[in-house]
Amino acid sequence: MESLWKEFLSEGFCFLFCVALFTFIFINRKLFVKFISNFYHGDKIQHNSSALCDSPGCVRCNKYEQAQIRAKKRLDMYLAIVQAEPEGPKTNQKHLDRISESVMGEGNVKYEVENQCPNVLYVKGLLAKPIWQDCMFQADVKILESNADSIFKEFECVYASTVGWVCNTTPTGKWLVFHLVNQGTKLEDNCKKCPHTVSLLKALPSFMGCNLLGNASFSVVYPGTEIAEHFGPTNIRIRTHLGLVVPPECELHVGGQTATWKQGQCTVFDDSFSHSVKHSVKGEGSRVVFMVDLWHPGLTLEEKIALDFIYSPDL
């Protein structure tokens, strides 16, 4: 009789435990599903957040102070180099005045356009608008769009593995990034897996590939993901998204305007404006784009050369 009683209690405890566990999972089902998803596809994926990223050269995670301190020192170095050149002060100084003022950031910066707030470098006088017409970057857009199929094939190859992918922090869902160029630094191992795409980057006339503020990467946003509203670090770049996989119910919001991606086409926008992404839970698959940062067309060649030196990725 005693053994039957103990068996009954044991079975009752197991039943209550199972009920409690099921109730806990049901209440926290969203977190549970996200955990399982990350475990399945992200066990080897690096997570990118200020709490987990320990890279001393990461502009995003060091709140930009280090980048600005270093930029001011390199500005002094560059001005000294220009002054030492025989024709330097006569031919180049006028092109450096705007850059010098912007890097030094004397006084409170007053942004000229609503919803634009770059938090690292703001250069005055550059045309500012949230969404750009791709005709401003015809050569770059033509190269990207005419090679969309081959770029997608290389994406499929790298997406088959978790190696090289970074999981960015988002309020909900999942956002993966595969960098070819991250903050001006070429990721050799990743680039070896995408030789054709890398060759296309070299062919882009406006690609910002040697600057701490420039990037090129594959970006995957899963259904149910919201990328919170935020500002890019500078207005010297214009961001381009080449649509590779574009499901419905996925939107990009920039500076109060709404844009949608189109497969095989480029969406060009200024990410120094407030921007966010929302992909519906009911979305049919992940959104995939190839992201490239291009120089703002309002910068002169001399200014670009100076900015590449001042914001060199070599720390």
C-alpha positions in Angstrom: 0.0 0.0 0.0 2.8 2.4 0.9 4.6 1.7 -2.4 1.4 2.4 -4.3 1.0 5.7 -2.4 4.6 6.7 -3.2 4.1 5.8 -6.9 0.9 7.9 -7.0 2.7 10.9 -5.5 5.6 10.4 -7.9 3.3 10.4 -10.9 1.3 13.3 -9.5 4.5 15.4 -9.1 5.6 14.6 -12.7 2.2 15.6 -13.9 2.2 18.9 -12.1 5.8 19.6 -13.2 4.8 19.0 -16.8 1.8 21.3 -16.5 4.0 24.0 -14.9 6.6 23.6 -17.6 4.1 23.8 -20.4 2.5 26.9 -18.9 5.8 28.6 -18.5 6.7 27.9 -22.2 3.3 29.0 -23.4 3.6 32.3 -21.5 7.1 32.9 -22.8 6.6 31.3 -26.2 8.0 34.2 -28.1 11.3 34.1 -26.2 11.3 30.3 -26.4 10.9 30.3 -30.2 13.6 33.0 -30.6 15.9 30.9 -28.4 15.3 27.7 -30.5 15.8 29.7 -33.7 19.1 31.1 -32.6 20.2 27.8 -31.3 19.4 26.0 -34.6 20.9 28.6 -37.0 23.0 30.7 -34.7 25.1 28.4 -32.5 28.2 29.6 -34.2 27.0 33.1 -35.1 28.7 36.0 -33.5 26.3 38.4 -31.7 26.9 42.1 -32.2 25.8 44.3 -29.3 27.5 46.8 -27.0 27.5 44.3 -24.2 29.2 41.5 -26.3 31.4 43.3 -28.8 34.9 44.0 -27.3 36.5 45.3 -30.5 38.5 48.5 -29.7 38.0 49.7 -33.3 34.2 49.3 -33.4 32.7 52.8 -34.0 29.2 51.7 -33.1 30.1 50.0 -29.8 32.4 52.6 -28.4 29.8 55.4 -28.8 32.0 57.2 -31.3 34.2 59.1 -28.8 37.4 57.2 -29.7 36.8 57.7 -33.4 36.4 61.4 -33.0 39.4 61.8 -30.8 41.5 59.9 -33.3 40.0 61.8 -36.2 41.0 65.2 -34.7 44.6 64.0 -34.4 44.7 62.7 -37.9 43.2 66.0 -39.2 46.2 67.8 -37.7 48.5 65.3 -39.4 46.8 65.7 -42.7 46.9 69.5 -42.5 50.6 69.4 -41.8 51.1 67.2 -44.8 49.2 69.5 -47.0 51.1 72.6 -45.7 54.4 70.8 -46.4 53.5 70.4 -50.1 54.7 73.3 -52.3 51.3 73.8 -53.9 49.3 72.6 -51.0 48.1 75.7 -49.3 47.1 77.4 -52.6 45.3 74.5 -54.2 43.9 72.4 -51.3 43.1 74.6 -48.3 39.8 75.8 -49.6 38.6 72.1 -50.0 39.7 71.4 -46.4 37.9 74.2 -44.6 34.6 72.5 -44.6 36.1 69.2 -43.5 38.2 70.8 -40.8 35.1 72.6 -39.3 33.1 69.3 -39.4 35.7 67.1 -37.8 36.6 69.6 -35.1 32.9 70.0 -34.3 33.3 73.4 -32.7 30.2 74.4 -30.7 26.8 72.8 -30.9 26.1 71.2 -34.3 22.9 72.5 -35.8 21.4 70.1 -38.3 19.9 71.8 -41.3 17.1 69.2 -42.0 14.5 67.7 -39.8 14.9 64.0 -38.8 18.6 64.0 -39.8 21.0 63.5 -36.9 24.4 61.8 -37.7 26.2 61.3 -34.4 29.8 61.0 -35.6 30.4 63.4 -38.5 28.2 66.0 -40.0 29.4 68.0 -43.0 27.4 71.1 -43.7 26.1 72.0 -47.2 25.5 68.5 -48.4 22.2 67.8 -50.1 19.9 66.1 -47.6 16.9 63.9 -48.4 15.8 60.6 -47.0 15.2 58.7 -50.2 17.4 59.3 -53.3 16.7 58.6 -56.9 19.1 56.1 -58.2 19.9 58.3 -61.2 22.3 60.1 -58.9 24.4 56.9 -58.8 23.7 55.5 -62.3 27.1 53.8 -62.8 27.0 52.1 -59.3 23.4 51.1 -59.6 23.9 49.7 -63.1 26.8 47.5 -62.0 24.9 46.2 -59.0 21.5 45.5 -60.7 23.1 43.9 -63.8 24.9 41.5 -61.5 22.1 40.8 -59.0 21.8 37.1 -60.0 25.5 36.4 -59.5 25.5 38.3 -56.2 22.6 36.2 -55.1 24.3 32.9 -56.0 27.3 33.9 -53.8 24.9 34.8 -51.0 23.2 31.4 -51.2 26.6 29.8 -50.8 27.6 31.7 -47.6 24.1 31.5 -46.2 24.3 27.7 -46.2 26.8 28.0 -43.3 26.8 29.9 -40.1 30.5 30.9 -40.4 31.1 34.6 -40.8 27.6 35.7 -39.9 26.9 38.3 -37.2 23.6 38.5 -35.3 22.7 42.2 -34.6 20.6 43.1 -31.6 17.0 43.9 -32.4 13.9 44.4 -30.2 12.1 41.4 -31.8 13.0 38.8 -34.4 16.4 38.2 -35.9 18.8 40.2 -38.1 21.9 38.6 -39.6 24.8 40.3 -41.4 27.7 38.9 -43.4 30.3 41.6 -43.8 32.6 41.8 -46.8 33.8 45.3 -45.7 33.1 46.3 -42.0 34.0 49.8 -41.0 36.4 50.2 -43.9 38.2 46.9 -43.1 38.1 44.1 -45.6 37.2 40.7 -44.0 39.5 38.4 -46.0 37.9 35.1 -45.0 34.5 36.3 -46.0 35.7 38.0 -49.2 37.3 34.7 -50.3 33.9 33.1 -50.3 32.4 35.9 -52.6 35.1 36.7 -55.2 32.8 37.9 -57.8 30.9 40.3 -55.5 34.2 41.6 -54.2 35.3 42.3 -57.7 32.1 44.3 -58.3 32.8 46.4 -55.2 36.1 47.4 -56.7 34.4 48.4 -59.9 31.9 50.7 -58.2 33.0 54.4 -58.8 31.4 55.7 -55.6 32.1 52.8 -53.1 33.3 54.0 -49.8 35.6 51.1 -49.2 38.6 52.5 -47.4 36.9 54.6 -44.7 35.9 53.8 -41.1 32.4 54.9 -41.9 32.0 52.6 -45.0 30.6 49.1 -45.2 29.4 46.4 -47.6 27.5 43.3 -46.5 24.7 40.9 -46.9 21.8 41.6 -44.6 19.0 39.1 -43.7 15.9 40.1 -41.8 13.6 37.3 -40.6 9.8 37.6 -40.4 8.7 39.2 -37.1 11.8 41.4 -36.9 11.7 45.1 -36.0 14.9 47.1 -36.3 14.4 50.1 -34.0 14.6 53.6 -35.2 18.1 54.9 -35.3 20.5 57.3 -37.0 23.6 56.4 -39.1 26.9 58.0 -38.0 27.4 60.4 -40.9 25.9 62.3 -43.8 29.0 61.8 -46.1 27.6 58.4 -47.2 24.5 57.3 -49.1 23.4 53.7 -48.4 22.3 51.4 -51.2 20.3 48.2 -50.7 20.2 45.8 -53.7 17.1 43.6 -53.2 17.9 39.9 -53.5 14.9 38.4 -51.7 12.0 40.7 -51.2 8.9 39.2 -49.4 5.7 41.2 -49.0 4.9 43.0 -45.7 8.4 44.2 -45.2 9.1 48.0 -45.1 11.9 50.5 -44.7 11.0 53.8 -43.0 13.4 56.7 -43.5 12.9 60.3 -42.3 9.2 59.9 -42.2 9.0 58.3 -45.6 8.2 54.7 -46.4 10.2 52.7 -49.0 9.9 49.1 -50.2 12.5 47.0 -51.7 12.3 45.5 -55.2 14.0 42.3 -56.2 17.0 42.9 -58.4 16.8 46.7 -57.9 18.5 49.2 -55.7 16.9 51.3 -53.0 19.1 54.3 -52.2 18.7 56.3 -49.0 20.5 58.5 -46.5 20.8 56.6 -43.3 21.8 59.7 -41.3 18.1 60.3 -41.2 16.0 58.3 -38.6 15.3 54.9 -40.1 13.8 51.6 -39.1 12.7 48.3 -40.6 9.6 46.3 -39.9 9.0 42.8 -41.3 5.6 41.3 -40.5 5.3 38.1 -38.5 3.1 36.9 -41.4 5.9 37.7 -43.9 6.7 35.1 -46.5 10.3 34.3 -45.7 13.3 36.5 -44.9 14.2 39.8 -46.6 17.7 39.7 -48.1 19.6 42.7 -49.4 23.2 43.5 -50.4 24.1 46.7 -48.6 26.8 49.1 -49.9 27.8 52.5 -48.7 28.6 55.1 -51.4 30.2 58.6 -51.2 27.8 61.5 -51.0 28.0 63.1 -54.5 28.3 66.6 -53.0 31.8 65.9 -51.8 34.8 66.9 -53.9 37.6 64.5 -54.7 39.9 66.4 -52.4 37.4 66.1 -49.5 37.1 62.4 -50.1 40.9 61.9 -50.0 41.1 63.9 -46.8 38.2 62.0 -45.2 39.8 58.6 -46.1 43.0 59.7 -44.3 41.2 61.2 -41.3 38.9 58.3 -40.8 41.3 55.6 -41.9 40.2 52.1 -40.6 43.8 51.3 -39.6 43.9 51.8 -35.8 
